[in-house]
Amino acid sequence: MRRFPAIGAVALWLAGSNCSRPAVEQASPPPQTTARKESSGSPAEVAPTLISLPSLAPLVDAVKGAVVNVEVQSRVRQPSADDADFLERFFGRPPLRPPDGSRRSPQIRQGAGSGFIIEAGGTLLTNNHVVAGADSIRIRLNDGRTFDGQVLGRDPLTDLAVVRLQGKVENLPVVKLGDSEGMRVGDWVVAIGNPFGLASSVSLGIISAFARDIREGPYDDFLQTDAAINPGNSGGPLFNLRGEVIGINTAIVGGGTGIGFAIPSNMAKALLPKLEKGQKIRRGWLGVAAQDLTPELMKSLNVPQPQGAAVVEVARDTPASRAGLKSEDVIVAVDEKPVQSSHALTRAVGFKEPGTTANLTLYRNGRKESLQIVLGERPATVDRIAPGLDNEEPSGEQKSDALGVRFEDADSARPQRSRSGGAGAVIASVDPGSPADHADLRPGMVVVEAAGKPVRNAQDVYRVLKEAKSGTVVLLRIDVQGGKVLRALPIP
């Protein structure tokens, strides 16, 4: 994914000629043709029926005044004396100073993006990455007026920022936030922004998909659109047919064409009250590590549905542990709203206030249950599961030809492999294309539990696999740097 100092997309197909009219839910039908057969018996002639396509001009005229250009300046840190000495010694570069030995003045970095005014007093929304680190912000309106801008609040995890115009503000055009959940795939949208500094550029497209996770943060829930997005559009609005903002443009796929992403307006509305006041965004937290429910885990954990978040590990002294949540529980809903993945679980909990009670619907040992949890506050830093294990060549291990995996003891000679103090079985090798390979087992992983039984050494794993019946799935709990993950190994 690529984010620019300004990214955005503007796109809309207006199905009515007046933007004040209710939105038309369906696009205009394709041109119709009529056939006319001559009395002479000659082949039929096709006469096209011309359809006049509506103009976007009324909608654009009504909203473009509220779309602004956001110009930012920031100082680039100059290398210190130590930095300069390091560069010279290791890279042959002289200290970055003028010949007379004086210090250079700080370099100024400039950037530009888009935004839109949502309140007559001068409050506007844009992207966090547009204004983050800015020493000065200048807001330029479509009518030529300019104002200094002051950041009221930022949220890097959702890439939202609220800016207030400084000085005497009056007669400001405004737009309002609409309901992003009321949109459908295929609905027309229009975006207006300042790509490459070209003010008030308009582009047209549709909603291509919902709830896109582009791995930019833990709360990714983007609208996808095929509206054109270019550098300079970041922070610009994505409008529906009523002229309401249903998305804030933020990212594109690097090297892609027609694939852009916007923050849903409903997410912005949820955070806006606190961002306007400069308050810290506090998020709910369970204290679990979870992963997506796969078909193999679905079978192994006896869950009757394909979507959910499988709990891998419950941290001690957390809201989850105090409420009795257990590893291998599969959470399928939060407050009766379906949870389709581990990322969706993070979002669902994270947008709730710490201290509130969440009702989890889950499957435990194949039975559907409900569990109430009083949410804690998400810490400033949360450890992520990030395997970074080495891949040394093992020796003297046993091998299971049918499964394509070999194990060795995680003994004291290799304590760095496991957080369990050397207990467990290290995956020594995995045959390409084998059941173990398809189960996403990798050399260096440490198995600490198999089929619910503790694993002290390689023999424990082989014993469990030997006892497993053909056609079943053995659930493995694996210790990696930063936490634990589950793997479902099918038995051929």
C-alpha positions as MATLAB code, in Angstrom:
seq = 'MRRFPAIGAVALWLAGSNCSRPAVEQASPPPQTTARKESSGSPAEVAPTLISLPSLAPLVDAVKGAVVNVEVQSRVRQPSADDADFLERFFGRPPLRPPDGSRRSPQIRQGAGSGFIIEAGGTLLTNNHVVAGADSIRIRLNDGRTFDGQVLGRDPLTDLAVVRLQGKVENLPVVKLGDSEGMRVGDWVVAIGNPFGLASSVSLGIISAFARDIREGPYDDFLQTDAAINPGNSGGPLFNLRGEVIGINTAIVGGGTGIGFAIPSNMAKALLPKLEKGQKIRRGWLGVAAQDLTPELMKSLNVPQPQGAAVVEVARDTPASRAGLKSEDVIVAVDEKPVQSSHALTRAVGFKEPGTTANLTLYRNGRKESLQIVLGERPATVDRIAPGLDNEEPSGEQKSDALGVRFEDADSARPQRSRSGGAGAVIASVDPGSPADHADLRPGMVVVEAAGKPVRNAQDVYRVLKEAKSGTVVLLRIDVQGGKVLRALPIP';
ca = [
       0.000    0.000    0.000;
       1.143    3.521   -0.711;
       0.238    6.618    1.196;
       1.314    9.975   -0.102;
       1.677   13.281    1.687;
      -1.676   13.603    0.023;
      -3.719   10.764   -1.365;
      -7.287   10.546   -2.321;
      -9.831    9.668   -4.836;
     -12.843   11.451   -6.084;
     -15.463    9.667   -7.954;
     -19.186    9.794   -8.460;
     -21.782    9.101  -11.060;
     -24.820   11.255  -10.463;
     -28.035    9.539  -11.449;
     -30.105   12.689  -11.057;
     -29.635   16.139  -12.532;
     -30.220   17.966   -9.250;
     -27.938   17.211   -6.284;
     -30.658   18.260   -3.853;
     -32.898   15.442   -4.999;
     -32.926   12.120   -3.139;
     -30.215    9.767   -4.293;
     -31.150    7.474   -7.169;
     -30.463    3.933   -6.096;
     -29.948    2.464   -9.547;
     -27.773    3.564  -12.424;
     -29.352    4.532  -15.712;
     -30.252    1.503  -17.839;
     -28.191    0.728  -20.938;
     -29.333    2.176  -24.253;
     -32.270    0.278  -25.713;
     -32.627   -0.675  -29.345;
     -35.704   -1.222  -31.442;
     -36.027   -3.375  -34.510;
     -38.048   -2.363  -37.553;
     -38.755   -4.793  -40.353;
     -39.397   -3.338  -43.791;
     -42.291   -4.592  -45.841;
     -39.942   -5.521  -48.653;
     -38.532   -8.350  -46.557;
     -35.069   -6.801  -46.269;
     -33.075   -7.370  -43.042;
     -34.285   -5.503  -40.006;
     -32.716   -2.114  -39.320;
     -31.663   -1.307  -35.758;
     -32.416    2.242  -34.636;
     -30.647    3.239  -31.397;
     -32.605    4.991  -28.698;
     -30.474    7.831  -27.353;
     -30.376    8.387  -23.596;
     -29.226   11.679  -22.141;
     -26.810   11.050  -19.275;
     -27.153   13.408  -16.297;
     -24.427   15.871  -15.392;
     -22.372   15.846  -12.233;
     -22.130   19.627  -12.277;
     -24.957   20.380   -9.778;
     -23.453   18.061   -7.182;
     -19.902   19.303   -7.699;
     -21.028   22.959   -7.520;
     -22.808   22.264   -4.247;
     -19.865   20.672   -2.414;
     -16.545   21.659   -3.968;
     -16.276   24.903   -1.996;
     -15.844   22.929    1.221;
     -12.898   20.938   -0.140;
      -9.581   22.554    0.773;
      -5.914   22.264   -0.056;
      -3.719   21.493    2.966;
      -0.139   22.761    2.645;
       2.345   21.713    5.333;
       5.938   22.557    6.163;
       8.245   20.678    8.508;
      11.908   20.997    9.451;
      14.263   18.198    8.509;
      16.699   17.365   11.316;
      20.299   18.016   10.424;
      22.897   15.388   11.338;
      24.582   15.971   14.661;
      28.362   16.080   15.015;
      28.328   12.409   15.954;
      26.151   11.578   12.937;
      28.480   13.473   10.617;
      31.550   11.763   12.071;
      29.884    8.367   11.619;
      29.058    9.124    7.965;
      32.619   10.237    7.276;
      34.278    7.254    8.955;
      32.060    4.521    7.508;
      30.830    5.943    4.212;
      33.540    8.442    3.282;
      31.124   11.364    3.489;
      32.287   14.667    4.930;
      30.272   16.391    7.656;
      27.230   18.123    6.151;
      28.363   21.686    6.884;
      29.249   24.676    4.712;
      32.964   25.177    3.835;
      33.314   27.958    6.412;
      32.429   25.506    9.163;
      29.207   27.228   10.131;
      26.067   25.226   10.742;
      23.470   25.024    8.010;
      20.027   26.392    8.629;
      17.386   23.655    8.970;
      16.054   22.280    5.709;
      12.336   22.727    5.109;
      10.215   19.895    3.765;
       6.944   20.779    2.070;
       3.930   18.603    1.457;
       0.356   18.959    0.360;
      -2.892   17.131    0.792;
      -6.620   17.660    0.880;
      -9.301   18.117    3.495;
     -12.902   19.249    3.870;
     -14.725   21.646    6.180;
     -17.382   20.043    8.385;
     -18.287   22.947   10.694;
     -18.958   26.627   10.048;
     -16.540   27.646   12.796;
     -13.656   26.321   10.710;
     -13.232   22.646   11.680;
     -11.998   20.345    8.943;
     -11.079   16.688    8.551;
      -7.994   15.321    6.820;
      -5.519   12.428    7.125;
      -3.117   12.121   10.021;
      -0.267   11.368    7.623;
      -0.874   14.701    5.874;
      -0.299   16.843    8.984;
       1.832   14.606   11.230;
       5.100   16.331   12.135;
       4.083   19.631   10.510;
       5.602   22.831   11.898;
       3.129   24.981    9.985;
      -0.142   24.281    8.189;
      -1.707   26.511    5.566;
      -5.284   25.927    4.402;
      -6.306   27.217    0.972;
      -9.992   27.398    0.082;
     -11.474   27.065   -3.378;
     -12.470   30.762   -3.331;
      -8.845   31.827   -2.852;
      -8.911   32.546    0.885;
      -6.090   31.160    3.012;
      -5.857   30.443    6.731;
      -3.330   29.032    9.113;
      -4.335   25.678   10.526;
      -3.938   24.195   13.979;
      -4.181   20.478   14.676;
      -6.812   19.796   17.335;
      -6.455   16.036   17.465;
      -4.839   13.141   15.621;
      -5.294    9.386   15.601;
      -2.445    7.590   13.797;
      -4.128    4.178   14.123;
      -7.028    5.262   11.899;
      -5.111    7.977    9.997;
      -7.574   10.719   10.957;
      -6.822   14.302   11.983;
      -8.978   17.318   12.887;
      -7.682   20.808   12.055;
      -9.117   24.209   13.044;
      -8.780   27.309   10.838;
      -7.152   30.251   12.624;
      -8.099   33.904   12.387;
     -11.385   35.454   11.288;
     -13.504   32.790    9.630;
     -16.907   33.531    8.161;
     -19.192   32.344    5.396;
     -17.442   29.004    5.218;
     -18.956   26.327    2.997;
     -19.445   23.033    4.828;
     -20.319   19.441    4.018;
     -21.682   16.812    6.370;
     -20.667   13.269    7.134;
     -23.065   10.662    5.790;
     -23.726    7.015    6.627;
     -20.990    4.828    5.158;
     -22.837    1.685    6.254;
     -25.757    2.720    4.061;
     -23.659    2.352    0.926;
     -23.618   -0.735   -1.259;
     -21.045   -2.222   -3.575;
     -21.724   -0.659   -6.952;
     -23.043    2.675   -5.607;
     -21.647    5.679   -7.419;
     -19.297    8.003   -5.559;
     -17.495   11.269   -6.345;
     -14.231   12.472   -4.859;
     -12.825   15.979   -4.961;
      -9.274   16.875   -4.025;
      -5.970   18.388   -5.057;
      -3.926   15.725   -6.865;
      -0.482   17.034   -7.842;
      -1.630   20.461   -6.682;
      -4.469   20.606   -9.224;
      -7.142   22.197   -7.047;
     -10.737   20.960   -7.046;
     -10.109   18.010   -9.337;
     -13.119   15.716   -9.634;
     -13.099   11.991  -10.387;
     -15.817    9.392  -10.704;
     -16.127    5.799   -9.535;
     -18.084    3.279   -7.521;
     -17.770    1.509   -4.193;
     -15.817   -1.624   -5.064;
     -15.761   -3.388   -1.683;
     -16.142   -2.918    2.064;
     -14.071   -3.760    5.148;
     -10.743   -3.983    3.372;
      -7.762   -4.779    5.583;
      -4.647   -3.380    3.879;
      -2.312   -4.117    6.832;
      -1.762   -0.455    7.606;
      -2.947   -0.744   11.197;
      -4.988   -2.797   13.674;
      -8.235   -0.988   12.821;
      -8.189   -1.177    9.025;
     -11.760   -1.237    7.743;
     -11.484    0.651    4.454;
     -13.957    1.312    1.703;
     -12.462    0.310   -1.632;
     -13.203    2.453   -4.660;
     -12.094    2.619   -8.279;
     -12.162    6.417   -8.191;
      -8.855    7.921   -9.312;
      -6.428    8.508   -6.442;
      -3.180   10.390   -6.874;
      -0.606   12.172   -4.685;
      -2.348   15.211   -3.223;
      -5.752   13.581   -2.771;
      -5.030   12.300    0.743;
      -7.598   13.538    3.239;
     -10.078   14.496    0.546;
     -13.755   13.530    0.676;
     -15.575   10.719   -1.079;
     -19.191   11.781   -1.678;
     -22.382    9.822   -2.171;
     -25.151   10.965   -4.519;
     -26.619   13.217   -1.843;
     -23.419   15.192   -1.469;
     -22.615   13.600    1.894;
     -19.096   12.487    2.755;
     -19.067    8.730    3.163;
     -15.282    8.277    3.097;
     -11.951   10.040    3.611;
      -9.470    9.045    0.905;
      -6.204    7.748    2.276;
      -4.317    5.088    0.277;
      -3.796    3.301   -3.002;
      -2.277    0.010   -4.078;
       1.272    0.674   -5.240;
       1.503    0.017   -8.950;
      -2.237   -0.654   -9.173;
      -4.781    1.123  -11.301;
      -8.230    1.978  -10.024;
      -7.745    0.536   -6.525;
      -8.060    3.125   -3.789;
      -9.129    3.120   -0.149;
     -11.094    5.500    2.049;
     -11.744    5.635    5.786;
     -15.486    5.053    6.395;
     -17.340    8.162    7.543;
     -18.943    6.235   10.407;
     -15.493    5.562   11.842;
     -14.701    9.268   11.635;
     -17.991   10.196   13.313;
     -17.230    7.849   16.207;
     -13.859    9.506   16.870;
     -14.726   13.093   15.990;
     -16.063   14.250   19.407;
     -12.783   13.392   21.119;
     -10.515   14.531   18.304;
     -12.206   17.943   18.234;
     -11.409   18.367   21.928;
      -7.864   17.067   21.593;
      -8.657   14.154   23.892;
      -6.761   10.902   23.900;
      -8.455    8.079   22.016;
      -8.939    5.287   24.558;
      -9.724    1.852   23.174;
     -11.189   -1.281   24.657;
      -8.942   -4.304   25.154;
      -9.368   -8.000   25.943;
      -5.792   -9.178   26.433;
      -5.770  -12.123   24.037;
      -3.832  -13.263   21.003;
      -6.146  -14.522   18.266;
      -5.984  -15.714   14.694;
      -8.411  -16.224   11.836;
     -10.534  -19.349   11.803;
      -9.395  -21.606    8.954;
     -11.265  -24.660    7.580;
      -8.778  -26.903    9.377;
      -9.219  -25.106   12.708;
     -12.969  -25.081   12.153;
     -12.920  -28.866   11.974;
     -10.418  -29.346   14.785;
     -12.217  -26.991   17.193;
     -15.665  -28.322   16.210;
     -17.007  -24.941   15.136;
     -20.049  -25.063   12.806;
     -19.268  -21.847   10.905;
     -16.319  -20.725    8.774;
     -15.754  -17.233   10.204;
     -14.491  -16.238   13.611;
     -11.453  -15.436   15.736;
      -9.700  -18.374   17.398;
      -8.136  -17.476   20.736;
      -4.529  -18.653   20.787;
      -3.396  -17.288   24.124;
      -4.964  -15.455   27.064;
      -2.551  -13.175   28.893;
      -2.528  -13.306   32.673;
      -4.201  -10.591   34.716;
      -6.189   -9.202   31.784;
      -9.915   -8.619   31.239;
     -10.090  -11.862   29.253;
      -8.436  -13.988   31.937;
     -10.566  -12.495   34.703;
     -13.740  -13.197   32.726;
     -12.777  -16.824   32.073;
     -11.972  -16.671   28.365;
      -9.844  -19.655   27.357;
      -7.426  -20.533   24.608;
      -9.092  -22.391   21.728;
     -12.341  -20.499   22.321;
     -13.624  -19.188   18.984;
     -15.292  -15.761   19.185;
     -17.958  -15.311   16.511;
     -19.779  -12.154   17.675;
     -19.358   -9.103   19.901;
     -22.626   -7.621   21.182;
     -24.456   -9.735   18.581;
     -22.458   -8.289   15.682;
     -20.680  -11.042   13.721;
     -16.900  -11.318   13.989;
     -15.409  -12.747   10.815;
     -11.695  -12.591   11.638;
      -9.164  -11.803   14.338;
      -8.740   -8.334   12.843;
     -12.491   -7.772   13.024;
     -12.365   -8.755   16.708;
      -9.677   -6.128   17.342;
     -11.819   -3.471   15.642;
     -15.027   -4.463   17.394;
     -13.411   -4.294   20.831;
     -11.150   -1.335   20.086;
     -14.015    1.015   19.256;
     -15.637    0.394   22.609;
     -14.828    2.458   25.675;
     -12.625    0.886   28.365;
     -14.753   -0.057   31.359;
     -17.792   -0.969   29.282;
     -19.172   -4.508   29.200;
     -18.997   -6.503   25.982;
     -21.040   -9.627   25.382;
     -19.030  -12.239   23.475;
     -20.630  -15.088   21.576;
     -18.208  -17.978   21.276;
     -17.814  -21.682   20.700;
     -16.059  -23.739   23.367;
     -15.564  -27.471   22.847;
     -18.209  -27.343   20.133;
     -20.842  -25.655   22.318;
     -22.139  -22.146   21.748;
     -21.816  -19.929   24.805;
     -22.042  -16.290   25.871;
     -19.505  -14.501   28.011;
     -19.604  -10.988   29.436;
     -16.294   -9.133   29.749;
     -15.573   -5.734   31.260;
     -13.083   -4.260   28.799;
      -9.752   -2.846   29.845;
      -7.795   -0.114   28.076;
      -5.543   -1.051   25.204;
      -1.903   -0.415   26.198;
       0.137    2.063   24.189;
       2.156   -0.831   22.804;
       0.817   -4.317   22.258;
       3.186   -7.172   21.405;
       2.567   -8.709   18.019;
       3.165  -12.304   17.065;
       6.203  -12.063   14.796;
       8.115  -15.272   14.223;
      11.776  -14.495   13.668;
      13.217  -17.899   14.373;
      16.429  -19.192   12.926;
      16.533  -22.194   10.623;
      19.525  -24.315   11.615;
      19.980  -27.732   10.066;
      18.842  -30.395   12.575;
      20.530  -33.727   13.140;
      19.536  -37.089   14.587;
      15.773  -36.440   14.346;
      12.997  -38.838   13.509;
      10.826  -38.345   10.481;
       7.218  -38.995    9.595;
       7.049  -39.584    5.842;
       3.273  -39.377    5.710;
       3.115  -35.914    7.280;
       6.350  -34.515    5.875;
       7.633  -33.061    9.142;
      10.501  -33.831   11.512;
      10.877  -32.771   15.133;
      13.730  -32.537   17.611;
      13.859  -31.747   21.309;
      13.947  -28.081   22.306;
      16.634  -28.761   24.891;
      18.906  -26.446   26.829;
      21.314  -26.316   23.896;
      18.790  -24.119   22.072;
      16.934  -22.185   24.744;
      16.537  -19.182   22.469;
      14.067  -21.087   20.355;
      11.322  -21.175   22.953;
       9.990  -19.040   25.759;
       9.086  -22.246   27.574;
      12.595  -22.737   29.016;
      13.635  -25.445   26.560;
      10.498  -27.625   26.815;
       8.789  -28.497   23.561;
       9.551  -29.925   20.153;
      11.295  -27.878   17.473;
      10.129  -28.393   13.898;
      13.384  -29.406   12.236;
      12.230  -29.652    8.618;
       9.075  -29.625    6.500;
       8.772  -31.319    3.107;
       7.396  -29.026    0.358;
       3.853  -29.928   -0.642;
       3.346  -32.187    2.384;
       0.380  -32.032    4.823;
       2.668  -30.227    7.260;
       3.541  -27.667    4.592;
      -0.143  -27.082    3.779;
      -0.792  -26.660    7.525;
       1.681  -23.735    7.465;
       4.228  -25.460    9.707;
       7.726  -24.032    9.312;
      11.202  -25.065   10.478;
      12.151  -23.410   13.746;
       8.638  -23.337   15.197;
       8.354  -24.855   18.680;
       5.377  -27.098   19.441;
       4.401  -26.819   23.107;
       1.038  -28.568   22.995;
      -0.508  -31.211   20.717;
      -4.172  -32.243   20.824;
      -4.503  -30.507   24.185;
      -1.557  -32.379   25.729;
       1.657  -30.663   26.898;
       4.713  -31.331   24.729;
       8.027  -31.723   26.566;
      10.046  -33.198   23.708;
       9.815  -34.595   20.183;
       8.625  -37.993   21.380;
       5.511  -36.413   22.874;
       4.530  -35.028   19.477;
       5.198  -38.295   17.655;
       3.149  -40.154   20.262;
       0.138  -37.882   19.675;
       0.467  -38.126   15.893;
       0.768  -41.906   16.062;
      -2.428  -42.181   18.098;
      -4.371  -39.803   15.826;
      -6.816  -41.529   13.476;
      -6.716  -41.062    9.723;
      -8.973  -38.260    8.545;
      -8.775  -36.339   11.816;
      -6.973  -33.080   12.540;
      -4.407  -32.587   15.321;
      -4.357  -29.111   16.810;
      -0.848  -27.867   17.585;
      -0.046  -24.929   19.845;
       3.170  -23.295   18.717;
       5.441  -20.978   20.667;
       6.941  -18.161   18.600;
       8.756  -14.994   19.523;
       6.077  -12.656   20.813;
       3.298  -15.159   21.559;
       1.617  -18.356   20.420;
      -0.244  -19.488   17.309;
      -2.425  -22.462   16.445;
      -1.892  -24.829   13.528;
      -4.239  -27.615   12.446;
      -2.345  -30.624   11.042;
      -4.537  -33.049    9.033;
      -3.767  -36.741    9.411;
      -3.803  -38.551    6.011;
];
